[in-house]
């Protein structure tokens, strides 16, 4: 499955905030070597997004055509600074990458999701 990366512009069909290469770079900086097969890492990124999209975020989506929760508007990061409406928080990108690392380490992000095809 191909990834469509949300870049902060409200990409209508986005399914990730990060690509497989950047996820591998994040993991490698932490001593983890992810699969060399793009489709494996891409599937893990999509499962990570499913997890992140189940969370509640403050503010509101910038437009009603975007699929993912970010970018968002009405976000204040300190008393005087609004978070830009055309950016994805670096910590959110890191969270998606960390969720891929967790899957690599055997953590099932959707424990009730059955990949065997049975009930």
C-alpha positions as CSV (number, residue, x, y, z in Angstrom):
1,X,0.0,0.0,0.0
2,X,1.4,3.4,-1.0
3,X,1.6,6.1,1.6
4,X,0.2,9.6,1.0
5,X,2.0,12.0,3.3
6,X,0.2,14.9,5.0
7,X,2.5,17.8,4.7
8,X,0.5,20.4,6.6
9,X,-1.6,21.5,3.6
10,X,-4.6,19.3,4.4
11,X,-4.0,16.6,1.8
12,X,-7.4,15.0,1.1
13,X,-6.2,11.4,0.9
14,X,-3.3,11.4,3.3
15,X,-2.7,8.3,5.4
16,X,0.5,9.1,7.2
17,X,2.6,12.0,8.6
18,X,5.9,10.3,7.7
19,X,7.3,8.1,5.0
20,X,9.1,4.8,5.5
21,X,12.5,6.2,5.0
22,X,12.0,8.8,7.7
23,X,10.6,6.1,10.0
24,X,13.7,4.1,9.5
25,X,15.9,7.1,10.2
26,X,14.0,7.8,13.4
27,X,14.4,4.1,14.5
28,X,18.0,3.9,13.5
29,X,18.8,6.9,15.7
30,X,17.5,4.8,18.5
31,X,19.4,1.6,17.7
32,X,16.5,-0.1,15.9
33,X,16.7,-1.5,12.4
34,X,13.2,-1.7,10.8
35,X,12.3,-4.0,8.0
36,X,14.0,-3.2,4.7
37,X,10.7,-3.9,2.9
38,X,8.8,-0.7,2.3
39,X,5.4,-2.4,2.4
40,X,6.1,-3.8,5.9
41,X,7.0,-0.4,7.3
42,X,4.2,1.3,5.4
43,X,1.7,-1.1,6.9
44,X,3.1,-0.3,10.4
45,X,2.8,3.4,9.7
46,X,-0.8,3.1,8.7
47,X,-1.5,1.0,11.8
48,X,0.3,3.8,13.8
49,X,-2.0,6.3,12.2
50,X,-5.1,4.3,13.1
51,X,-3.9,4.5,16.7
52,X,-3.1,8.2,16.5
53,X,-6.4,9.0,14.8
54,X,-8.4,7.4,17.6
55,X,-7.1,10.1,20.0
56,X,-8.8,13.4,20.7
57,X,-7.0,16.6,19.9
58,X,-7.6,20.2,20.9
59,X,-8.6,22.7,18.2
60,X,-10.2,21.8,14.9
61,X,-9.2,20.5,11.5
62,X,-8.2,23.3,9.2
63,X,-10.6,22.2,6.5
64,X,-13.3,19.6,6.1
65,X,-11.7,17.8,3.2
66,X,-8.7,16.6,5.0
67,X,-8.8,13.0,6.2
68,X,-6.4,13.1,9.1
69,X,-6.7,15.1,12.3
70,X,-3.8,17.4,11.5
71,X,-3.2,20.1,10.5
72,X,-5.4,21.9,13.0
73,X,-6.4,25.4,13.9
74,X,-7.0,27.2,17.2
75,X,-3.9,25.6,18.8
76,X,-2.0,27.7,21.3
77,X,1.5,26.3,22.3
78,X,2.2,29.0,24.9
79,X,0.3,32.0,26.1
80,X,1.3,34.1,23.1
81,X,2.1,31.7,20.2
82,X,-0.5,30.0,18.0
83,X,0.7,26.8,16.4
84,X,0.8,27.3,12.6
85,X,-2.2,25.9,10.7
86,X,0.0,24.5,7.9
87,X,2.4,22.4,10.0
88,X,2.3,19.0,11.7
89,X,3.8,19.0,15.2
90,X,7.2,17.3,15.3
91,X,6.2,15.4,18.4
92,X,3.3,13.9,16.5
93,X,5.5,12.8,13.7
94,X,7.9,11.3,16.3
95,X,4.9,9.5,18.0
96,X,4.0,7.9,14.7
97,X,7.6,6.7,14.2
98,X,7.8,5.5,17.8
99,X,4.6,3.5,17.3
100,X,6.3,1.8,14.3
101,X,9.2,0.9,16.6
102,X,6.8,-0.5,19.2
103,X,5.2,-2.7,16.5
104,X,8.7,-3.9,15.5
105,X,9.2,-4.8,19.1
106,X,6.1,-6.9,19.1
107,X,3.5,-4.5,20.5
108,X,0.1,-5.0,18.9
109,X,-1.5,-1.5,18.6
110,X,-5.0,-3.0,17.8
111,X,-5.1,-6.2,19.9
112,X,-8.7,-7.0,18.8
113,X,-7.7,-6.6,15.1
114,X,-7.6,-10.1,13.6
115,X,-5.1,-10.4,10.7
116,X,-5.7,-14.2,10.3
117,X,-9.0,-13.7,8.5
118,X,-10.9,-15.7,11.1
119,X,-13.3,-14.7,13.8
